[in-house]
Amino acid sequence: MVSAGVALNAPLVAAAQAGAAPPVEVAPAPAPAGGATVLDVAMTVNGEARTLSIDPRVTLLDALRERLGLTGSKKGCDRGQCGACTVHVDGRRVLSCLTLAASVSGRRVTTIEGLARGDALHPVQQAFIDQDGFQCGSCTSGQIMSAVALLREGHARRDDDIREWMSGNICRCGAYANIVDAVKQARGGEDER
């Protein structure tokens, strides 16, 4: 049975099942103003070596979205308060709106686009679909990236643990109960009270 939330979000579900964001035109780097410094930053993004020539003040979020066309990570508050921009750097979750791209030089970055393996969704992505763990979709990528990390970190033993470790990710639609259920599904079981 498909719930109303999934039916209303059919484009989001289709995009998640496809494992890729729609094609986006990537803007060329703007020319530095008045002799500003430009850094070459090499990193591995979703398993692919990438090098960007960027202003040292560019955030990882802006580099991913504007320079690499990876728009799955969302710019919610741009202040590190909502979690919509969560990505993994060397397996640890970070708020990409507060992380300078230059600080991840030589490191592994994983975005929501890098979780699925071909047509096979990551178990957390599938659980979010199964449990209707999203509504408008604005926070979904950050929620999923945090959920993947908290499962890897071993912080999903009880419902209260899940809520605590996901508390940095805000859902303005209030799908929190479904998000907890999705994490539990991906974990593979009921609450270990």
TIRO-226829 format. One record per residue (C-alpha): residue number from 1; x, y, z; residue in three letters. Coordinates in steps of 0.5 Angstrom, whole numbers, plus 500, padded with zeros to 3 digits. Example, Ala and Ser with C-alpha at 12.3 -4.5 7.8 and 13.67 -1.06 7.14 Angstrom:
residues 2
REC  1  525  491  516  Ala
REC  2  527  498  514  Ser
***
This chain:
residues 193
REC  1  500  500  500  Met
REC  2  503  507  498  Val
REC  3  501  512  503  Ser
REC  4  499  519  501  Ala
REC  5  506  522  503  Gly
REC  6  509  518  498  Val
REC  7  504  519  492  Ala
REC  8  505  526  493  Leu
REC  9  512  526  493  Asn
REC  10  512  522  487  Ala
REC  11  518  526  483  Pro
REC  12  522  525  489  Leu
REC  13  521  518  490  Val
REC  14  523  517  483  Ala
REC  15  529  521  483  Ala
REC  16  531  517  490  Ala
REC  17  530  511  486  Gln
REC  18  534  513  480  Ala
REC  19  540  515  485  Gly
REC  20  541  521  481  Ala
REC  21  539  529  481  Ala
REC  22  537  532  475  Pro
REC  23  542  534  470  Pro
REC  24  544  541  473  Val
REC  25  548  546  469  Glu
REC  26  555  548  472  Val
REC  27  557  555  473  Ala
REC  28  564  557  471  Pro
REC  29  568  559  477  Ala
REC  30  568  567  477  Pro
REC  31  574  571  476  Ala
REC  32  577  573  483  Pro
REC  33  576  580  484  Ala
REC  34  582  585  485  Gly
REC  35  588  579  485  Gly
REC  36  584  575  490  Ala
REC  37  588  568  492  Thr
REC  38  585  562  488  Val
REC  39  587  555  491  Leu
REC  40  587  548  487  Asp
REC  41  583  544  492  Val
REC  42  583  536  490  Ala
REC  43  578  532  494  Met
REC  44  575  525  492  Thr
REC  45  567  526  491  Val
REC  46  563  520  491  Asn
REC  47  569  516  489  Gly
REC  48  571  521  484  Glu
REC  49  577  525  484  Ala
REC  50  576  532  483  Arg
REC  51  580  538  483  Thr
REC  52  577  545  484  Leu
REC  53  580  552  483  Ser
REC  54  577  556  488  Ile
REC  55  577  562  493  Asp
REC  56  579  560  500  Pro
REC  57  573  563  502  Arg
REC  58  568  558  499  Val
REC  59  564  553  503  Thr
REC  60  564  546  501  Leu
REC  61  556  546  500  Leu
REC  62  557  552  495  Asp
REC  63  563  548  492  Ala
REC  64  559  542  491  Leu
REC  65  552  545  489  Arg
REC  66  555  551  484  Glu
REC  67  562  548  482  Arg
REC  68  560  540  481  Leu
REC  69  553  541  480  Gly
REC  70  551  536  486  Leu
REC  71  545  539  488  Thr
REC  72  542  534  493  Gly
REC  73  545  537  499  Ser
REC  74  541  543  501  Lys
REC  75  542  550  503  Lys
REC  76  537  551  508  Gly
REC  77  539  556  513  Cys
REC  78  547  557  511  Asp
REC  79  548  558  519  Arg
REC  80  549  551  521  Gly
REC  81  543  550  525  Gln
REC  82  538  546  520  Cys
REC  83  542  540  518  Gly
REC  84  540  540  511  Ala
REC  85  547  541  508  Cys
REC  86  550  535  512  Thr
REC  87  555  531  508  Val
REC  88  560  526  510  His
REC  89  568  528  510  Val
REC  90  572  521  511  Asp
REC  91  566  518  514  Gly
REC  92  564  523  519  Arg
REC  93  558  528  518  Arg
REC  94  559  535  517  Val
REC  95  555  541  516  Leu
REC  96  558  543  509  Ser
REC  97  555  550  510  Cys
REC  98  560  551  515  Leu
REC  99  566  547  512  Thr
REC  100  571  551  508  Leu
REC  101  572  547  501  Ala
REC  102  579  548  502  Ala
REC  103  579  544  509  Ser
REC  104  577  538  505  Val
REC  105  583  538  501  Ser
REC  106  586  531  500  Gly
REC  107  579  528  503  Arg
REC  108  573  523  502  Arg
REC  109  567  527  501  Val
REC  110  560  523  500  Thr
REC  111  554  527  499  Thr
REC  112  547  524  498  Ile
REC  113  548  523  491  Glu
REC  114  554  518  493  Gly
REC  115  550  513  497  Leu
REC  116  546  509  492  Ala
REC  117  550  504  488  Arg
REC  118  547  504  481  Gly
REC  119  540  502  481  Asp
REC  120  540  500  489  Ala
REC  121  538  505  494  Leu
REC  122  542  505  500  His
REC  123  538  501  506  Pro
REC  124  537  508  509  Val
REC  125  534  511  503  Gln
REC  126  530  505  502  Gln
REC  127  527  506  509  Ala
REC  128  526  513  508  Phe
REC  129  521  511  502  Ile
REC  130  518  505  506  Asp
REC  131  517  509  512  Gln
REC  132  515  516  509  Asp
REC  133  520  519  513  Gly
REC  134  520  525  508  Phe
REC  135  514  530  506  Gln
REC  136  517  536  503  Cys
REC  137  524  534  501  Gly
REC  138  527  540  504  Ser
REC  139  531  536  509  Cys
REC  140  531  529  507  Thr
REC  141  538  529  504  Ser
REC  142  541  532  510  Gly
REC  143  537  527  515  Gln
REC  144  539  521  511  Ile
REC  145  546  523  511  Met
REC  146  546  524  519  Ser
REC  147  542  517  519  Ala
REC  148  547  513  515  Val
REC  149  552  516  520  Ala
REC  150  549  515  527  Leu
REC  151  548  508  524  Leu
REC  152  555  507  523  Arg
REC  153  557  510  529  Glu
REC  154  552  506  533  Gly
REC  155  548  511  536  His
REC  156  541  508  534  Ala
REC  157  540  503  540  Arg
REC  158  534  506  542  Arg
REC  159  528  511  540  Asp
REC  160  531  516  545  Asp
REC  161  538  515  542  Asp
REC  162  536  516  535  Ile
REC  163  532  523  537  Arg
REC  164  538  525  540  Glu
REC  165  543  524  535  Trp
REC  166  538  526  529  Met
REC  167  537  533  533  Ser
REC  168  541  537  529  Gly
REC  169  537  536  523  Asn
REC  170  531  540  523  Ile
REC  171  524  537  519  Cys
REC  172  520  543  518  Arg
REC  173  514  538  516  Cys
REC  174  514  534  523  Gly
REC  175  516  528  520  Ala
REC  176  520  526  526  Tyr
REC  177  516  519  528  Ala
REC  178  517  517  521  Asn
REC  179  524  519  521  Ile
REC  180  525  515  527  Val
REC  181  522  509  524  Asp
REC  182  526  509  518  Ala
REC  183  532  509  522  Val
REC  184  530  503  526  Lys
REC  185  528  499  519  Gln
REC  186  535  501  517  Ala
REC  187  538  498  523  Arg
REC  188  534  492  523  Gly
REC  189  529  492  529  Gly
REC  190  525  494  534  Glu
REC  191  527  499  540  Asp
REC  192  532  496  545  Glu
REC  193  529  498  551  Arg
***
